[in-house]
Amino acid sequence: MSVEEMRALRREFPVLATGIYLNSNSTGALPIAAREGLDSFGSTWAAWRDEVWKERFFPALAEHGDALAALVNGPRGSVVTDANVATLLSRVVSCFSFEERPRLVTTTLDFPTAPFLFGGFSRYGAEAVVVPSRDGVTIDLEALLAAIDERTRLVCIPHATPGTGALVDLAAVVARARSVGALVAVDAFATVGAVPIDVTALDVDFLLGGSHKFLCGMGAAFLYVKPALLPSLSPAATGWMGTEDPLAFGDGLRHATGTRRFLAGTPNVMGAFVSLPGLRMVTRLGIAAIRERSLVLTQRVITRAKEAQLGVASPESPERRGAIASLSFPGDANVHKRLLAQNMVSSYRGYLRVAPHFYSTDEEIDAFMDALVTFAREESK
Ligand SMILES: Cc1ncc(COP(=O)(O)O)c(C=O)c1O
């Protein structure tokens, strides 16, 4: 897929006509087809019959899960979806007892859910180990590997740090975890749809992500579980939808044999309807082509920032950079606000995070950086 073809898809994203939208790591642009998905959900609802569950909703959920599985190279049936990552990660942690292996290891640079959730499980005997970062920008790999030992049940790490987009050496973490018998969960929310990830090649145990950033969707999150692990995982945080036959309503409920055992209550059908069109678009474009384009665009941001002597917090080497360029300089929070007032949209989380996607153009980056550099100079006076 060429850059011109990517550019031609801009007309599918209404928000792009309202300003310069470089916000995909927070909330990505939604295609028109997502609204059509929502309309289709609405018309089904308007003519409601109970058969819809079996005839339309369950197939749509399975299609969404399988399309996500294909995107990350997992087998069919290995992914379930729900409303958000937090609820899915809670169900993963609820599979464990903590007598022999109390440690749940994560880092200070993870999305805050993991450390907070793991701390909550201390009431059940878990010990949350939150590895600090030495520089505040990248995960301290040496300290993380040292924290993973025979007491560790689960390690949760991001594919790239949400603040600065520094890719984590997943292979090293998986190798260390394997050597001591620990499991690995990867939070790929901040990269999936823009950076390739292969759950089978990496041999990760769990992968989590969601639709509303680089997957051009809204309101859906997903969980991949390594199929070989399923027989040993029975979530305590569960519900009727995680059982073998949700409509049986009898005694003696059993967890479903497949990844569906990670469902709990009424599934998130609307999220699938809204998120499938964007996911199909991303899949059609191909992650390799999106990654190539994304690196060109984030590099353009970094080059312009360096020319203006503004601090760059994201890794400059493309092999270590995720899908964003994070900048850090005096007055950056104000500059972010002033850009927003010009309809130039990025996000601020301690860093000014610029997140282009395949629909972004070189001209947009240049106009955004022209304004950013001007405002940064004014703020430094
Ligand atoms: C890396 C990462 N993990 C998780 C989340 C949020 O997950 P949830 O679906 O639980 O809101 C985000 C969202 O901003 C994120 O960037």
The ligand as a MOL file (V3000), in Angstrom:
LIG
                    3D

  0  0  0     0  0            999 V3000
M  V30 BEGIN CTAB
M  V30 COUNTS 16 16 0 0 0
M  V30 BEGIN ATOM
M  V30 1 C -0.7830 1.1130 27.3000 0
M  V30 2 C -2.2020 1.2800 27.7250 0
M  V30 3 N -2.7970 0.3110 28.4410 0
M  V30 4 C -4.0700 0.4210 28.8290 0
M  V30 5 C -4.8220 1.5340 28.5110 0
M  V30 6 C -6.2560 1.6590 28.9570 0
M  V30 7 O -6.8640 0.4570 29.0910 0
M  V30 8 P -8.4070 0.2850 29.4370 0
M  V30 9 O -8.9970 -0.4030 28.2530 0
M  V30 10 O -8.4450 -0.5270 30.6520 0
M  V30 11 O -8.9930 1.6480 29.6410 0
M  V30 12 C -4.2470 2.5470 27.7600 0
M  V30 13 C -5.0930 3.6980 27.3870 0
M  V30 14 O -4.9050 4.7700 27.3280 0
M  V30 15 C -2.9000 2.4250 27.3820 0
M  V30 16 O -2.3010 3.3960 26.7090 0
M  V30 END ATOM
M  V30 BEGIN BOND
M  V30 1 1 1 2
M  V30 2 1 2 3
M  V30 3 2 2 15
M  V30 4 2 3 4
M  V30 5 1 4 5
M  V30 6 1 5 6
M  V30 7 2 5 12
M  V30 8 1 6 7
M  V30 9 1 7 8
M  V30 10 2 8 9
M  V30 11 1 8 10
M  V30 12 1 8 11
M  V30 13 1 12 13
M  V30 14 1 12 15
M  V30 15 2 13 14
M  V30 16 1 15 16
M  V30 END BOND
M  V30 END CTAB
M  END
